[in-house]
Each structure stands twice: as structure tokens, then as C-alpha cells.
Amino acid sequence: MIIDPKTCAIEAAGILKDKKGQDILVLDISSIAVFSDYFVIATGISPIHVQALADEVERRLVSKGYRLKSKEGYKDGRWVLIDFYDVIVHIFTRSEREYYMLERLWADAKTIDLPSNSIDTKKDLQYNNKENPT
């Protein structure tokens, strides 16, 4: 059990953003599931990117004292699940995310607003769109 699962989930989202994870989403599933409190969902651009995202999330959260329960799917790199007890991080390739659609399966979950300085800031959008600056 994590002392503050919401903080862990938001930290995981920030780590994923730092490593260029896409479509990052945090869902509060605490009122509809007994096995965990939060899902963090993100997309990587390739299996290697998915593995790199998983490595960074694991390394940084463990270094902050969060306990890793299990990690699954790492070898294939299409859907990696990292279980930190009360927070489960799902990192998909685009095709796997579209196929499994966890957001739709867990549509009753509450979406957590992420700090504006951690996800998709205007600066990030300008950086990613250098050919067409706004």
C-alpha cells in the first residue's frame, strides 16, 4: 500500500511526459475497483519506446521509495503493466491502446486533472511544431 497513491500516479504521469509518452491519462478507479486506486495510461511510439518509458517509471518511482509489486509485458513491449500496488501504470503502443481501449472499459472512473506544468504545455506544443510556430 502506498501512503499517497494520487501523488504516485501524478509523479508517474510526469515521468512519462518527461520521456515523451503520449496521450497520458490518470484514472481514479478507487470507487469502482478493489485491487487498485489509480490507473496511469500512456502511449509509446514503438515497442522500444514503451520499454524505455517503463524502465524510467520503474527506476524513478522505486528510487523515491515506491514498492514495485510486478511488471508484465515488458519483453514484447506492446503493453507493459507496472504494478505499484495502489497505482497501476499501463504503457501501450498505439495499436494496442486502440485495441484494448482501457479508457472505455473504465469509463466510470474519474479522470484526474494533471498539473498544467507537467503535461502538454504550450511550450511543448511549440517545441513539437517548429515548422509551424504559433
N, CA, C and O atoms as a GROMACS GRO file, in nm:
protein
  536
    1MET      N    1   0.084  -0.118   0.000
    1MET     CA    2   0.000   0.000   0.000
    1MET      C    3   0.088   0.124   0.000
    1MET      O    4   0.188   0.132   0.072
    2ILE      N    5   0.049   0.220  -0.081
    2ILE     CA    6   0.122   0.346  -0.094
    2ILE      C    7   0.056   0.449  -0.002
    2ILE      O    8  -0.067   0.455   0.007
    3ILE      N    9   0.137   0.528   0.066
    3ILE     CA   10   0.083   0.629   0.157
    3ILE      C   11  -0.006   0.728   0.084
    3ILE      O   12  -0.115   0.759   0.131
    4ASP      N   13   0.038   0.778  -0.032
    4ASP     CA   14  -0.041   0.872  -0.110
    4ASP      C   15  -0.044   0.828  -0.256
    4ASP      O   16   0.040   0.872  -0.335
    5PRO      N   17  -0.138   0.742  -0.292
    5PRO     CA   18  -0.141   0.688  -0.428
    5PRO      C   19  -0.160   0.796  -0.535
    5PRO      O   20  -0.105   0.784  -0.645
    6LYS      N   21  -0.237   0.900  -0.505
    6LYS     CA   22  -0.260   1.004  -0.605
    6LYS      C   23  -0.129   1.073  -0.642
    6LYS      O   24  -0.104   1.099  -0.760
    7THR      N   25  -0.046   1.102  -0.543
    7THR     CA   26   0.084   1.164  -0.570
    7THR      C   27   0.169   1.071  -0.656
    7THR      O   28   0.234   1.117  -0.750
    8CYS      N   29   0.169   0.943  -0.626
    8CYS     CA   30   0.244   0.845  -0.704
    8CYS      C   31   0.195   0.844  -0.849
    8CYS      O   32   0.276   0.843  -0.942
    9ALA      N   33   0.064   0.845  -0.868
    9ALA     CA   34   0.008   0.843  -1.003
    9ALA      C   35   0.047   0.969  -1.082
    9ALA      O   36   0.082   0.961  -1.199
   10ILE      N   37   0.040   1.083  -1.017
   10ILE     CA   38   0.076   1.209  -1.084
   10ILE      C   39   0.226   1.211  -1.114
   10ILE      O   40   0.267   1.260  -1.220
   11GLU      N   41   0.307   1.160  -1.023
   11GLU     CA   42   0.451   1.151  -1.049
   11GLU      C   43   0.479   1.059  -1.168
   11GLU      O   44   0.562   1.092  -1.253
   12ALA      N   45   0.410   0.947  -1.175
   12ALA     CA   46   0.427   0.855  -1.288
   12ALA      C   47   0.391   0.924  -1.419
   12ALA      O   48   0.460   0.909  -1.520
   13ALA      N   49   0.282   1.000  -1.419
   13ALA     CA   50   0.241   1.074  -1.539
   13ALA      C   51   0.348   1.174  -1.580
   13ALA      O   52   0.378   1.189  -1.699
   14GLY      N   53   0.406   1.243  -1.483
   14GLY     CA   54   0.512   1.339  -1.512
   14GLY      C   55   0.636   1.272  -1.570
   14GLY      O   56   0.698   1.326  -1.662
   15ILE      N   57   0.670   1.155  -1.519
   15ILE     CA   58   0.784   1.080  -1.570
   15ILE      C   59   0.758   1.040  -1.715
   15ILE      O   60   0.846   1.051  -1.801
   16LEU      N   61   0.637   0.992  -1.742
   16LEU     CA   62   0.601   0.953  -1.878
   16LEU      C   63   0.608   1.072  -1.973
   16LEU      O   64   0.652   1.059  -2.087
   17LYS      N   65   0.564   1.186  -1.927
   17LYS     CA   66   0.571   1.308  -2.007
   17LYS      C   67   0.716   1.345  -2.035
   17LYS      O   68   0.750   1.382  -2.148
   18ASP      N   69   0.802   1.337  -1.934
   18ASP     CA   70   0.944   1.370  -1.950
   18ASP      C   71   1.011   1.284  -2.057
   18ASP      O   72   1.102   1.331  -2.126
   19LYS      N   73   0.966   1.160  -2.071
   19LYS     CA   74   1.025   1.067  -2.168
   19LYS      C   75   0.944   1.062  -2.298
   19LYS      O   76   0.958   0.969  -2.377
   20LYS      N   77   0.861   1.164  -2.320
   20LYS     CA   78   0.784   1.180  -2.444
   20LYS      C   79   0.675   1.075  -2.463
   20LYS      O   80   0.643   1.038  -2.576
   21GLY      N   81   0.617   1.028  -2.351
   21GLY     CA   82   0.498   0.945  -2.361
   21GLY      C   83   0.384   1.030  -2.416
   21GLY      O   84   0.383   1.151  -2.398
   22GLN      N   85   0.290   0.967  -2.481
   22GLN     CA   86   0.180   1.039  -2.544
   22GLN      C   87   0.046   1.001  -2.481
   22GLN      O   88   0.032   0.895  -2.420
   23ASP      N   89  -0.051   1.091  -2.496
   23ASP     CA   90  -0.189   1.066  -2.452
   23ASP      C   91  -0.195   1.014  -2.308
   23ASP      O   92  -0.258   0.912  -2.281
   24ILE      N   93  -0.129   1.084  -2.219
   24ILE     CA   94  -0.118   1.041  -2.079
   24ILE      C   95  -0.248   1.072  -2.006
   24ILE      O   96  -0.304   1.181  -2.017
   25LEU      N   97  -0.295   0.973  -1.932
   25LEU     CA   98  -0.423   0.984  -1.862
   25LEU      C   99  -0.410   0.917  -1.725
   25LEU      O  100  -0.350   0.810  -1.712
   26VAL      N  101  -0.467   0.982  -1.624
   26VAL     CA  102  -0.472   0.923  -1.490
   26VAL      C  103  -0.618   0.904  -1.454
   26VAL      O  104  -0.697   0.999  -1.457
   27LEU      N  105  -0.655   0.782  -1.418
   27LEU     CA  106  -0.792   0.749  -1.380
   27LEU      C  107  -0.797   0.710  -1.233
   27LEU      O  108  -0.717   0.628  -1.188
   28ASP      N  109  -0.890   0.767  -1.160
   28ASP     CA  110  -0.916   0.728  -1.022
   28ASP      C  111  -1.019   0.615  -1.026
   28ASP      O  112  -1.136   0.638  -1.055
   29ILE      N  113  -0.973   0.494  -0.997
   29ILE     CA  114  -1.062   0.378  -1.001
   29ILE      C  115  -1.099   0.331  -0.860
   29ILE      O  116  -1.158   0.224  -0.844
   30SER      N  117  -1.065   0.409  -0.760
   30SER     CA  118  -1.082   0.366  -0.620
   30SER      C  119  -1.227   0.337  -0.583
   30SER      O  120  -1.252   0.253  -0.496
   31SER      N  121  -1.321   0.404  -0.646
   31SER     CA  122  -1.461   0.383  -0.610
   31SER      C  123  -1.526   0.267  -0.687
   31SER      O  124  -1.638   0.228  -0.658
   32ILE      N  125  -1.454   0.214  -0.787
   32ILE     CA  126  -1.514   0.108  -0.869
   32ILE      C  127  -1.429  -0.020  -0.875
   32ILE      O  128  -1.468  -0.117  -0.940
   33ALA      N  129  -1.313  -0.019  -0.808
   33ALA     CA  130  -1.226  -0.138  -0.807
   33ALA      C  131  -1.167  -0.156  -0.668
   33ALA      O  132  -1.147  -0.058  -0.596
   34VAL      N  133  -1.140  -0.280  -0.632
   34VAL     CA  134  -1.082  -0.308  -0.501
   34VAL      C  135  -0.932  -0.338  -0.508
   34VAL      O  136  -0.864  -0.339  -0.406
   35PHE      N  137  -0.881  -0.363  -0.628
   35PHE     CA  138  -0.742  -0.406  -0.641
   35PHE      C  139  -0.642  -0.292  -0.655
   35PHE      O  140  -0.522  -0.314  -0.641
   36SER      N  141  -0.690  -0.171  -0.683
   36SER     CA  142  -0.600  -0.057  -0.701
   36SER      C  143  -0.681   0.071  -0.689
   36SER      O  144  -0.804   0.069  -0.693
   37ASP      N  145  -0.610   0.184  -0.675
   37ASP     CA  146  -0.678   0.314  -0.666
   37ASP      C  147  -0.667   0.396  -0.794
   37ASP      O  148  -0.759   0.472  -0.828
   38TYR      N  149  -0.555   0.382  -0.866
   38TYR     CA  150  -0.532   0.464  -0.985
   38TYR      C  151  -0.474   0.383  -1.098
   38TYR      O  152  -0.395   0.291  -1.077
   39PHE      N  153  -0.516   0.418  -1.219
   39PHE     CA  154  -0.452   0.372  -1.341
   39PHE      C  155  -0.382   0.493  -1.402
   39PHE      O  156  -0.438   0.603  -1.405
   40VAL      N  157  -0.261   0.473  -1.449
   40VAL     CA  158  -0.193   0.572  -1.531
   40VAL      C  159  -0.177   0.505  -1.667
   40VAL      O  160  -0.120   0.397  -1.677
   41ILE      N  161  -0.227   0.571  -1.771
   41ILE     CA  162  -0.226   0.512  -1.905
   41ILE      C  163  -0.150   0.606  -1.998
   41ILE      O  164  -0.170   0.728  -1.996
   42ALA      N  165  -0.061   0.548  -2.080
   42ALA     CA  166   0.016   0.628  -2.174
   42ALA      C  167   0.047   0.544  -2.298
   42ALA      O  168   0.034   0.422  -2.299
   43THR      N  169   0.088   0.615  -2.403
   43THR     CA  170   0.122   0.551  -2.529
   43THR      C  171   0.266   0.583  -2.565
   43THR      O  172   0.312   0.696  -2.550
   44GLY      N  173   0.337   0.481  -2.612
   44GLY     CA  174   0.471   0.498  -2.667
   44GLY      C  175   0.465   0.482  -2.817
   44GLY      O  176   0.371   0.422  -2.870
   45ILE      N  177   0.565   0.534  -2.887
   45ILE     CA  178   0.560   0.534  -3.033
   45ILE      C  179   0.609   0.403  -3.095
   45ILE      O  180   0.589   0.379  -3.214
   46SER      N  181   0.673   0.319  -3.015
   46SER     CA  182   0.723   0.190  -3.064
   46SER      C  183   0.744   0.098  -2.944
   46SER      O  184   0.745   0.146  -2.830
   47PRO      N  185   0.760  -0.031  -2.967
   47PRO     CA  186   0.788  -0.121  -2.854
   47PRO      C  187   0.913  -0.080  -2.775
   47PRO      O  188   0.914  -0.090  -2.653
   48ILE      N  189   1.016  -0.034  -2.843
   48ILE     CA  190   1.137   0.010  -2.773
   48ILE      C  191   1.107   0.132  -2.687
   48ILE      O  192   1.157   0.143  -2.574
   49HIS      N  193   1.027   0.225  -2.738
   49HIS     CA  194   0.989   0.343  -2.660
   49HIS      C  195   0.904   0.302  -2.540
   49HIS      O  196   0.921   0.356  -2.430
   50VAL      N  197   0.812   0.209  -2.559
   50VAL     CA  198   0.730   0.159  -2.448
   50VAL      C  199   0.820   0.101  -2.339
   50VAL      O  200   0.799   0.128  -2.221
   51GLN      N  201   0.920   0.023  -2.377
   51GLN     CA  202   1.012  -0.034  -2.280
   51GLN      C  203   1.093   0.074  -2.209
   51GLN      O  204   1.116   0.066  -2.089
   52ALA      N  205   1.137   0.176  -2.284
   52ALA     CA  206   1.213   0.286  -2.224
   52ALA      C  207   1.126   0.363  -2.124
   52ALA      O  208   1.174   0.401  -2.017
   53LEU      N  209   1.000   0.386  -2.159
   53LEU     CA  210   0.907   0.452  -2.067
   53LEU      C  211   0.891   0.370  -1.940
   53LEU      O  212   0.895   0.423  -1.829
   54ALA      N  213   0.873   0.239  -1.957
   54ALA     CA  214   0.855   0.151  -1.841
   54ALA      C  215   0.980   0.151  -1.753
   54ALA      O  216   0.970   0.156  -1.631
   55ASP      N  217   1.096   0.144  -1.815
   55ASP     CA  218   1.221   0.146  -1.739
   55ASP      C  219   1.233   0.272  -1.655
   55ASP      O  220   1.270   0.267  -1.538
   56GLU      N  221   1.200   0.386  -1.715
   56GLU     CA  222   1.215   0.513  -1.644
   56GLU      C  223   1.114   0.527  -1.530
   56GLU      O  224   1.149   0.573  -1.422
   57VAL      N  225   0.990   0.487  -1.555
   57VAL     CA  226   0.889   0.492  -1.449
   57VAL      C  227   0.933   0.404  -1.332
   57VAL      O  228   0.930   0.447  -1.217
   58GLU      N  229   0.973   0.282  -1.362
   58GLU     CA  230   1.016   0.190  -1.257
   58GLU      C  231   1.136   0.248  -1.181
   58GLU      O  232   1.136   0.253  -1.058
   59ARG      N  233   1.238   0.290  -1.253
   59ARG     CA  234   1.361   0.340  -1.190
   59ARG      C  235   1.333   0.459  -1.099
   59ARG      O  236   1.379   0.463  -0.985
   60ARG      N  237   1.258   0.556  -1.149
   60ARG     CA  238   1.238   0.678  -1.072
   60ARG      C  239   1.142   0.660  -0.955
   60ARG      O  240   1.164   0.716  -0.848
   61LEU      N  241   1.036   0.582  -0.974
   61LEU     CA  242   0.943   0.562  -0.862
   61LEU      C  243   1.006   0.475  -0.753
   61LEU      O  244   0.987   0.501  -0.634
   62VAL      N  245   1.079   0.372  -0.792
   62VAL     CA  246   1.147   0.288  -0.692
   62VAL      C  247   1.251   0.371  -0.616
   62VAL      O  248   1.267   0.355  -0.495
   63SER      N  249   1.321   0.461  -0.687
   63SER     CA  250   1.421   0.545  -0.619
   63SER      C  251   1.356   0.642  -0.521
   63SER      O  252   1.422   0.690  -0.429
   64LYS      N  253   1.227   0.671  -0.539
   64LYS     CA  254   1.154   0.758  -0.446
   64LYS      C  255   1.090   0.679  -0.333
   64LYS      O  256   1.023   0.736  -0.247
   65GLY      N  257   1.110   0.548  -0.333
   65GLY     CA  258   1.060   0.467  -0.223
   65GLY      C  259   0.932   0.391  -0.250
   65GLY      O  260   0.883   0.322  -0.161
   66TYR      N  261   0.877   0.403  -0.370
   66TYR     CA  262   0.756   0.326  -0.402
   66TYR      C  263   0.796   0.181  -0.429
   66TYR      O  264   0.899   0.154  -0.491
   67ARG      N  265   0.712   0.088  -0.382
   67ARG     CA  266   0.743  -0.055  -0.396
   67ARG      C  267   0.679  -0.113  -0.520
   67ARG      O  268   0.558  -0.100  -0.542
   68LEU      N  269   0.761  -0.177  -0.601
   68LEU     CA  270   0.714  -0.243  -0.722
   68LEU      C  271   0.660  -0.380  -0.685
   68LEU      O  272   0.730  -0.460  -0.623
   69LYS      N  273   0.536  -0.408  -0.724
   69LYS     CA  274   0.477  -0.539  -0.699
   69LYS      C  275   0.506  -0.634  -0.815
   69LYS      O  276   0.549  -0.747  -0.794
   70SER      N  277   0.484  -0.586  -0.938
   70SER     CA  278   0.511  -0.671  -1.054
   70SER      C  279   0.517  -0.587  -1.181
   70SER      O  280   0.472  -0.472  -1.185
   71LYS      N  281   0.574  -0.649  -1.284
   71LYS     CA  282   0.580  -0.586  -1.416
   71LYS      C  283   0.553  -0.696  -1.518
   71LYS      O  284   0.613  -0.803  -1.512
   72GLU      N  285   0.464  -0.669  -1.612
   72GLU     CA  286   0.426  -0.768  -1.711
   72GLU      C  287   0.430  -0.708  -1.851
   72GLU      O  288   0.408  -0.588  -1.868
   73GLY      N  289   0.457  -0.791  -1.949
   73GLY     CA  290   0.453  -0.749  -2.089
   73GLY      C  291   0.576  -0.679  -2.140
   73GLY      O  292   0.578  -0.632  -2.253
   74TYR      N  293   0.679  -0.670  -2.057
   74TYR     CA  294   0.798  -0.593  -2.094
   74TYR      C  295   0.869  -0.650  -2.216
   74TYR      O  296   0.912  -0.575  -2.304
   75LYS      N  297   0.881  -0.780  -2.224
   75LYS     CA  298   0.958  -0.844  -2.332
   75LYS      C  299   0.903  -0.807  -2.470
   75LYS      O  300   0.980  -0.776  -2.561
   76ASP      N  301   0.771  -0.810  -2.486
   76ASP     CA  302   0.710  -0.776  -2.615
   76ASP      C  303   0.706  -0.626  -2.639
   76ASP      O  304   0.716  -0.580  -2.753
   77GLY      N  305   0.691  -0.549  -2.532
   77GLY     CA  306   0.690  -0.404  -2.544
   77GLY      C  307   0.568  -0.344  -2.612
   77GLY      O  308   0.573  -0.231  -2.659
   78ARG      N  309   0.460  -0.419  -2.618
   78ARG     CA  310   0.338  -0.364  -2.678
   78ARG      C  311   0.241  -0.312  -2.573
   78ARG      O  312   0.170  -0.214  -2.596
   79TRP      N  313   0.238  -0.378  -2.456
   79TRP     CA  314   0.157  -0.332  -2.343
   79TRP      C  315   0.234  -0.374  -2.218
   79TRP      O  316   0.238  -0.492  -2.183
   80VAL      N  317   0.292  -0.278  -2.153
   80VAL     CA  318   0.364  -0.305  -2.030
   80VAL      C  319   0.278  -0.258  -1.914
   80VAL      O  320   0.231  -0.144  -1.912
   81LEU      N  321   0.257  -0.345  -1.818
   81LEU     CA  322   0.182  -0.314  -1.697
   81LEU      C  323   0.281  -0.313  -1.581
   81LEU      O  324   0.352  -0.412  -1.558
   82ILE      N  325   0.286  -0.201  -1.509
   82ILE     CA  326   0.375  -0.189  -1.394
   82ILE      C  327   0.287  -0.166  -1.272
   82ILE      O  328   0.216  -0.065  -1.264
   83ASP      N  329   0.290  -0.258  -1.179
   83ASP     CA  330   0.201  -0.256  -1.063
   83ASP      C  331   0.276  -0.208  -0.940
   83ASP      O  332   0.368  -0.274  -0.891
   84PHE      N  333   0.235  -0.092  -0.890
   84PHE     CA  334   0.288  -0.036  -0.765
   84PHE      C  335   0.180  -0.044  -0.657
   84PHE      O  336   0.160   0.052  -0.582
   85TYR      N  337   0.112  -0.156  -0.649
   85TYR     CA  338   0.004  -0.182  -0.554
   85TYR      C  339  -0.116  -0.092  -0.580
   85TYR      O  340  -0.208  -0.133  -0.652
   86ASP      N  341  -0.120   0.028  -0.525
   86ASP     CA  342  -0.236   0.116  -0.539
   86ASP      C  343  -0.236   0.196  -0.668
   86ASP      O  344  -0.333   0.265  -0.699
   87VAL      N  345  -0.128   0.187  -0.744
   87VAL     CA  346  -0.116   0.256  -0.873
   87VAL      C  347  -0.066   0.155  -0.975
   87VAL      O  348   0.036   0.090  -0.955
   88ILE      N  349  -0.141   0.144  -1.085
   88ILE     CA  350  -0.100   0.055  -1.193
   88ILE      C  351  -0.077   0.140  -1.318
   88ILE      O  352  -0.166   0.213  -1.362
   89VAL      N  353   0.043   0.128  -1.373
   89VAL     CA  354   0.081   0.204  -1.491
   89VAL      C  355   0.070   0.112  -1.612
   89VAL      O  356   0.128   0.004  -1.615
   90HIS      N  357  -0.006   0.157  -1.713
   90HIS     CA  358  -0.023   0.084  -1.839
   90HIS      C  359   0.043   0.166  -1.949
   90HIS      O  360   0.007   0.282  -1.970
   91ILE      N  361   0.139   0.107  -2.019
   91ILE     CA  362   0.204   0.176  -2.129
   91ILE      C  363   0.186   0.090  -2.254
   91ILE      O  364   0.228  -0.026  -2.259
   92PHE      N  365   0.124   0.149  -2.355
   92PHE     CA  366   0.086   0.077  -2.476
   92PHE      C  367   0.157   0.132  -2.599
   92PHE      O  368   0.201   0.247  -2.600
   93THR      N  369   0.167   0.050  -2.704
   93THR     CA  370   0.187   0.104  -2.837
   93THR      C  371   0.051   0.156  -2.882
   93THR      O  372  -0.051   0.119  -2.824
   94ARG      N  373   0.048   0.239  -2.982
   94ARG     CA  374  -0.080   0.298  -3.028
   94ARG      C  375  -0.180   0.190  -3.066
   94ARG      O  376  -0.296   0.196  -3.025
   95SER      N  377  -0.138   0.090  -3.143
   95SER     CA  378  -0.233  -0.012  -3.189
   95SER      C  379  -0.290  -0.093  -3.072
   95SER      O  380  -0.408  -0.127  -3.073
   96GLU      N  381  -0.208  -0.124  -2.974
   96GLU     CA  382  -0.258  -0.198  -2.857
   96GLU      C  383  -0.354  -0.114  -2.775
   96GLU      O  384  -0.455  -0.165  -2.727
   97ARG      N  385  -0.324   0.013  -2.760
   97ARG     CA  386  -0.412   0.100  -2.682
   97ARG      C  387  -0.547   0.114  -2.751
   97ARG      O  388  -0.652   0.111  -2.686
   98GLU      N  389  -0.546   0.128  -2.882
   98GLU     CA  390  -0.672   0.140  -2.957
   98GLU      C  391  -0.750   0.009  -2.951
   98GLU      O  392  -0.874   0.012  -2.949
   99TYR      N  393  -0.682  -0.103  -2.949
   99TYR     CA  394  -0.750  -0.232  -2.944
   99TYR      C  395  -0.815  -0.257  -2.807
   99TYR      O  396  -0.932  -0.296  -2.800
  100TYR      N  397  -0.740  -0.234  -2.699
  100TYR     CA  398  -0.791  -0.265  -2.565
  100TYR      C  399  -0.878  -0.155  -2.506
  100TYR      O  400  -0.966  -0.184  -2.425
  101MET      N  401  -0.856  -0.032  -2.543
  101MET     CA  402  -0.937   0.083  -2.501
  101MET      C  403  -0.973   0.081  -2.352
  101MET      O  404  -1.091   0.080  -2.316
  102LEU      N  405  -0.872   0.081  -2.267
  102LEU     CA  406  -0.897   0.082  -2.123
  102LEU      C  407  -0.982   0.200  -2.079
  102LEU      O  408  -1.061   0.189  -1.985
  103GLU      N  409  -0.966   0.312  -2.146
  103GLU     CA  410  -1.047   0.430  -2.111
  103GLU      C  411  -1.196   0.400  -2.123
  103GLU      O  412  -1.276   0.446  -2.042
  104ARG      N  413  -1.233   0.322  -2.224
  104ARG     CA  414  -1.374   0.288  -2.241
  104ARG      C  415  -1.418   0.182  -2.141
  104ARG      O  416  -1.528   0.188  -2.087
  105LEU      N  417  -1.331   0.083  -2.116
  105LEU     CA  418  -1.363  -0.021  -2.018
  105LEU      C  419  -1.384   0.037  -1.879
  105LEU      O  420  -1.466  -0.012  -1.802
  106TRP      N  421  -1.307   0.142  -1.846
  106TRP     CA  422  -1.313   0.206  -1.715
  106TRP      C  423  -1.378   0.344  -1.725
  106TRP      O  424  -1.335   0.438  -1.658
  107ALA      N  425  -1.479   0.356  -1.809
  107ALA     CA  426  -1.545   0.484  -1.833
  107ALA      C  427  -1.608   0.544  -1.707
  107ALA      O  428  -1.627   0.665  -1.700
  108ASP      N  429  -1.639   0.462  -1.608
  108ASP     CA  430  -1.698   0.512  -1.484
  108ASP      C  431  -1.593   0.571  -1.389
  108ASP      O  432  -1.628   0.630  -1.286
  109ALA      N  433  -1.467   0.556  -1.423
  109ALA     CA  434  -1.360   0.612  -1.338
  109ALA      C  435  -1.353   0.764  -1.356
  109ALA      O  436  -1.388   0.818  -1.460
  110LYS      N  437  -1.306   0.828  -1.252
  110LYS     CA  438  -1.289   0.974  -1.256
  110LYS      C  439  -1.152   1.005  -1.316
  110LYS      O  440  -1.050   0.949  -1.276
  111THR      N  441  -1.150   1.096  -1.413
  111THR     CA  442  -1.024   1.141  -1.473
  111THR      C  443  -0.962   1.246  -1.383
  111THR      O  444  -1.029   1.341  -1.342
  112ILE      N  445  -0.835   1.229  -1.354
  112ILE     CA  446  -0.763   1.323  -1.268
  112ILE      C  447  -0.699   1.430  -1.355
  112ILE      O  448  -0.627   1.400  -1.450
  113ASP      N  449  -0.726   1.556  -1.320
  113ASP     CA  450  -0.661   1.667  -1.390
  113ASP      C  451  -0.515   1.672  -1.348
  113ASP      O  452  -0.483   1.671  -1.230
  114LEU      N  453  -0.429   1.676  -1.447
  114LEU     CA  454  -0.286   1.681  -1.420
  114LEU      C  455  -0.240   1.826  -1.414
  114LEU      O  456  -0.297   1.912  -1.481
  115PRO      N  457  -0.137   1.854  -1.335
  115PRO     CA  458  -0.086   1.991  -1.327
  115PRO      C  459  -0.051   2.043  -1.466
  115PRO      O  460   0.009   1.971  -1.546
  116SER      N  461  -0.088   2.165  -1.494
  116SER     CA  462  -0.066   2.221  -1.627
  116SER      C  463   0.081   2.227  -1.663
  116SER      O  464   0.116   2.224  -1.781
  117ASN      N  465   0.168   2.234  -1.564
  117ASN     CA  466   0.310   2.240  -1.594
  117ASN      C  467   0.372   2.103  -1.615
  117ASN      O  468   0.492   2.093  -1.638
  118SER      N  469   0.293   1.996  -1.607
  118SER     CA  470   0.352   1.864  -1.624
  118SER      C  471   0.311   1.795  -1.753
  118SER      O  472   0.384   1.708  -1.801
  119ILE      N  473   0.198   1.832  -1.811
  119ILE     CA  474   0.151   1.761  -1.930
  119ILE      C  475   0.105   1.860  -2.036
  119ILE      O  476   0.026   1.950  -2.008
  120ASP      N  477   0.154   1.844  -2.159
  120ASP     CA  478   0.108   1.917  -2.276
  120ASP      C  479   0.103   2.068  -2.258
  120ASP      O  480   0.000   2.130  -2.285
  121THR      N  481   0.208   2.127  -2.213
  121THR     CA  482   0.212   2.272  -2.201
  121THR      C  483   0.226   2.336  -2.337
  121THR      O  484   0.265   2.271  -2.434
  122LYS      N  485   0.194   2.464  -2.345
  122LYS     CA  486   0.205   2.536  -2.471
  122LYS      C  487   0.348   2.531  -2.523
  122LYS      O  488   0.370   2.520  -2.644
  123LYS      N  489   0.445   2.538  -2.434
  123LYS     CA  490   0.586   2.528  -2.472
  123LYS      C  491   0.613   2.395  -2.542
  123LYS      O  492   0.682   2.393  -2.643
  124ASP      N  493   0.561   2.287  -2.489
  124ASP     CA  494   0.580   2.156  -2.551
  124ASP      C  495   0.519   2.154  -2.691
  124ASP      O  496   0.579   2.102  -2.784
  125LEU      N  497   0.401   2.211  -2.704
  125LEU     CA  498   0.335   2.212  -2.834
  125LEU      C  499   0.416   2.293  -2.935
  125LEU      O  500   0.428   2.252  -3.050
  126GLN      N  501   0.470   2.406  -2.893
  126GLN     CA  502   0.553   2.486  -2.983
  126GLN      C  503   0.680   2.412  -3.019
  126GLN      O  504   0.722   2.414  -3.134
  127TYR      N  505   0.741   2.346  -2.923
  127TYR     CA  506   0.863   2.270  -2.949
  127TYR      C  507   0.838   2.159  -3.050
  127TYR      O  508   0.920   2.133  -3.138
  128ASN      N  509   0.724   2.093  -3.037
  128ASN     CA  510   0.690   1.982  -3.127
  128ASN      C  511   0.643   2.028  -3.264
  128ASN      O  512   0.629   1.945  -3.355
  129ASN      N  513   0.618   2.155  -3.281
  129ASN     CA  514   0.563   2.208  -3.405
  129ASN      C  515   0.651   2.323  -3.455
  129ASN      O  516   0.599   2.430  -3.485
  130LYS      N  517   0.781   2.302  -3.463
  130LYS     CA  518   0.874   2.409  -3.501
  130LYS      C  519   0.849   2.460  -3.643
  130LYS      O  520   0.874   2.577  -3.671
  131GLU      N  521   0.801   2.373  -3.733
  131GLU     CA  522   0.779   2.414  -3.871
  131GLU      C  523   0.666   2.516  -3.882
  131GLU      O  524   0.668   2.601  -3.971
  132ASN      N  525   0.567   2.506  -3.792
  132ASN     CA  526   0.451   2.595  -3.795
  132ASN      C  527   0.434   2.666  -3.661
  132ASN      O  528   0.337   2.638  -3.590
  133PRO      N  529   0.526   2.755  -3.623
  133PRO     CA  530   0.514   2.821  -3.492
  133PRO      C  531   0.387   2.905  -3.485
  133PRO      O  532   0.342   2.961  -3.585
  134THR      N  533   0.330   2.911  -3.364
  134THR     CA  534   0.208   2.990  -3.345
  134THR      C  535   0.239   3.125  -3.287
  134THR      O  536   0.148   3.204  -3.265
   0.00000   0.00000   0.00000
